[in-house]
Amino acid sequence: MSLPDFGVYHHSTRKQSEILRESVRDLFSHSFDIAGIRKGEEIRVLDAGCGSGFLCAVVASYFPNAQITGIDLFKSGSLRDLSLDTAVRNMEILGFSRRVEFVTADLTESLKSLGTFDLIVSNLVLHNLGQRRKKAFGNIVEVMKQGAFFVYGDLSTSNEPEGSDSSHDVLGPLRLIYEQRLESKSQYRLQIFRNNIPNR
Ligand SMILES: C[S@@+](CC[C@H](N)C(=O)[O-])C[C@H]1O[C@@H](n2cnc3c(N)ncnc32)[C@H](O)[C@@H]1O
């Protein structure tokens, strides 16, 4: 039986990527405990910049009734040798194919055709987008249901929460409810935001 291959991150070896994923998996699982969504709930989840499906798998094992949509450009870049086929094969290996679908989509373009979500997760994606990050945040906020959570893990050296900077005012409707850095990699920060506004 083959094992899933979630790939090698930029500036990283396979071993380092696997060690980082181990810590990130624990941090995301802990954040789901904090968000307080019941494990058995039939939620819709979006993985923004899913790569080979690493976080899709974390979510699928934590929430056994979740339907998960992973979106990505599926071009090799910050994740070496990324392809849609690898992501699909990983879900087959893990037995998650029925609950995880992949869509080729650009976070800097509207995501409204995907519908709305109870939970959005993202790992190591948005710091790469530069000025286009603001647009991506806006698109994410637009597909969050009222009360939905956005669990956002990324590299950041800033001590200010994402969105406190006026250039990221698109996160304004969201409330930051939790923040933690990785002990082993202090630039890595996870934040949980909650959407408290009604859908427009
Ligand atoms: C470092 S990888 C992280 C992948 C995955 N989240 C993980 O944790 O393994 C960054 C991912 O973001 C994706 N990405 C970058 N810009 C994107 C965009 N504009 N729209 C969708 N995905 C994007 C890349 O294709 C890549 O798969």
The ligand as an ORCA input file, in Angstrom:
! r2SCAN-3c Opt
* xyz 0 1
  C       3.573     26.176      0.102
  S       2.236     25.508     -0.836
  C       1.142     24.963      0.472
  C       0.205     23.888      0.020
  C      -0.695     23.294      1.088
  N      -1.543     24.314      1.673
  C       0.103     22.589      2.149
  O       0.064     23.022      3.295
  O       0.756     21.593      1.835
  C       1.374     26.966     -1.458
  C       0.232     26.605     -2.385
  O      -0.518     27.775     -2.715
  C      -0.937     27.653     -4.060
  N      -1.257     28.993     -4.580
  C      -0.412     30.053     -4.731
  N      -1.055     31.100     -5.282
  C      -2.348     30.698     -5.477
  C      -3.504     31.331     -6.013
  N      -3.452     32.595     -6.483
  N      -4.654     30.646     -6.064
  C      -4.698     29.354     -5.614
  N      -3.644     28.695     -5.082
  C      -2.481     29.355     -5.026
  C       0.285     27.021     -4.733
  O      -0.058     26.458     -5.978
  C       0.699     25.990     -3.691
  O       0.056     24.757     -3.874
*
